[in-house]
Amino acid sequence: MEKSLDMYKIAVTGSAGSGKSVVCMRLKALGLPVLSSDELAREAVLPGMPAYKKIVAYFGKKILTDDGQLNRQLMREIITKDNAAKKVLEGFVHPEIFSLMIKGMEDAQKNGSRVIVIEVPLLFELGMEELFDLVILVSIDRDIQIKRLMARDQVTSEGAEALLAIQMPEDKKIQKAGVIIRNSGTIDEMTQAVDGAYRDIVKAKETFKNS
């Protein structure tokens, strides 16, 4: 991460369907600036962007929708079945996401922020945890997670399992995280957990400011 970024950097991560976005929405409501790497990923592959051109050149126009956008569902199916294709895609997209992430952080700093939250789904898989001052892991029971993915992505249980299979196992993520927010209960329970994490973040931010 850029040395010029004098900010307290927080990553929110978790496996697909864990509830990362809900946690980030709550932290944003509490006043923290939030960046989503998923949103940055969508921006990175818009028609005309460098990553978009590389993807189409490599995979062909079959991975495009009728209106010229990337068919994200088809790409997801491809990378869950073909690890080599997954690595190629990551090589095209991840550098672009990282550049957009740095720009978003710089913009937040220019606006006076000394702390920023970034939602990074594949944080541990990409070895990015060392770039952050705090890592928050959103954890969820497997059976609930499978049901959410089936509803969200309109896939079978096998399809949901395939998506999770290419991500780091939950127990390993728990060992690496600084803060763990459980999301297998009610929304109110999760909100209370996020609010507790926020209070700790405020304390840590003040320590960071005075260091």
N, C-alpha and C positions, 0 to 999 in steps of 0.2 A: 504494500500500500504506500502511496506517496508520503514522503516524510513531511511535506509541507502541510499535510492535513492534520492540524493540531486539534483532533476531535476524539471524543470517547466513542469508540465504534462497537456497536452491538449487532451480532448476527442472530437472527431467528431462523431455526432450521427444524427439520423433521421429515419423516417419510411422507410419501404421497397420501393425501387424505387425512393427515393428522390434525389439521386445524391451524396451520401457520398463519394463514391470512386473517383469521378471526383474532388471533393474538396481536397481529400487527395493527389491525383496525382499532383495537382497544388502546394500544400504546399511542397510536396517532391521536385518538380522541383525548388522551391524557396530555397531549401537547408535544409529543416527540415527532420529529421529522422521520418519515419512513420511505425507504426505497424498496421496490419489489424486483428481484432479479427475473421473475417470470414476466413481468411487464416489460423489463428491459430486453428480455429474450424475444418478445413479440416485436419490439421496435427494431431489434437487430436484424430480423429476417423480413422486414417489409420490402416490397418490390423496390429495386434500385439500390438497396443497401449492399455493401460488399459481401456480407455473409450469404445473403439471398442469391447473389450471382454465382457464388462458389457452389452452393448447394444444388442449384438447378443444373450447373455445368457438370457436376459429379453424378447426381442421381437421375437427371433427366426431367423432362416436363411432366412425366407421369405423377410426380409428387405435388403437382399444382392443382388447385381447384379451378373451376370454370372461369372465375374472375381473376386468376393469376396469383392468388395468395398461396402460401404453403399449406398443404393439407396436413395439419398438425396430427390428426388422428392416424393418418397413414404413416407419417414419419415415426410416431410412437410405436406403431405395430412393427415397423422395420427394425428399429433399434432394440426392441425387446427380444427379437429373434436373431439378430445379427450383431455380435459384439464389435466386429470390425467396422461395420457401418456406423455404429454408435460412436466409436472413437473418431472416425472421420468427421461426423457431424459436430461433435464437440470441438474438434480442432478448428472448424469454420466459425462456430458461434461463440464459444467462450471468450476469446480475445475481444470480440466486439462488445459482449456484455460487460466485461471488465472495464473497457474504456468508457462506456456509458455510465457505469457505476461510479467511477472516479469523477466524471463530470458532474453527476448528481450530488456527490459529496462536496465537491468544490462549490457548487451553487448554494448548498445548505450553509456552508461555512461563510460564504460571502453575505448571506442573510443573517449572520450572527449566531448560528447554532454551534454549540460546543459538543453536542452529542447527536448521533444519528443511528437509526435502526435500519438494518438491511435484511430483507427476507431472502435467504439463500438455501433453496431446497437441497442441493447436493453439496453442501458445505464440506462435510467430512470426506465425501467421495472425491472431491477435487483438491483436498488437502489445503483448504483455505482458512482453517480455524485459527492459525497463527497470525492472521492479518487482523484479528479482532481482539478487543479488550475483554469482551464478554460474549459467551455463546449461550443462547437460550434454546433448549430443545423442547419441542412440543411432542409429547409422547401419548400414544393411544393404544388401547387393546386391539389386538390383531383382527378379531372377528368384527368389531365395529368398523375398523378401517376398511376391511374388504367390502362391507355393505355400502359404505360411503363412496368408495371408488366405483362400485358397480352402478350406483345411482348417478354419480357425477359424470362419469365418462361413458355411460351406456355400454358397459362391457360385461362379459361373463365373469364368474368368480375366477376362472382360469386366467382370463385376461388381467384381472386385478392382481392376481398372484404373480403373473409374469412381470408386471411393472415393478412390484416390490422386490422381486428376485434380483433386479439389477442395481438395487440400492443396498447400502451397508446395513447389516442386521441391527435391530433396535438395541440389543444389549451392548453392542460396541459403541453406539452413539451415546448411550447413557453414561458410559465410562469417560467419554471425552467432553461432555457438556459441563458448563459451569452452573447453570440453573435449569431445572427440569420442571416443566409445566404439564401436569397430567390432564388429558382431555377425554376422559372416558365417562365423565359424569354429566352434570347439567351445565347449561350456559352460565348460570349464576356462580357455580363452583369454579368454573374456569376464569370468569371475570375477577373473582376474588384472588385467584392465584396470580393473575397478570398484575393486578393492583399491588399485590405484595412484592412482586418482582420490580415493579415501577418504583416503589419506595426505596428498594435497595439500589436501583439504578441512580436515583437522585443523590443518594449518599455517596456512591462511587464517583459520580460526576463531580461532586464538590471536592472529593479527594484528588481527582485527576486535575481539576482546575488549579488546585493549590500546590501541585507537585512541581 
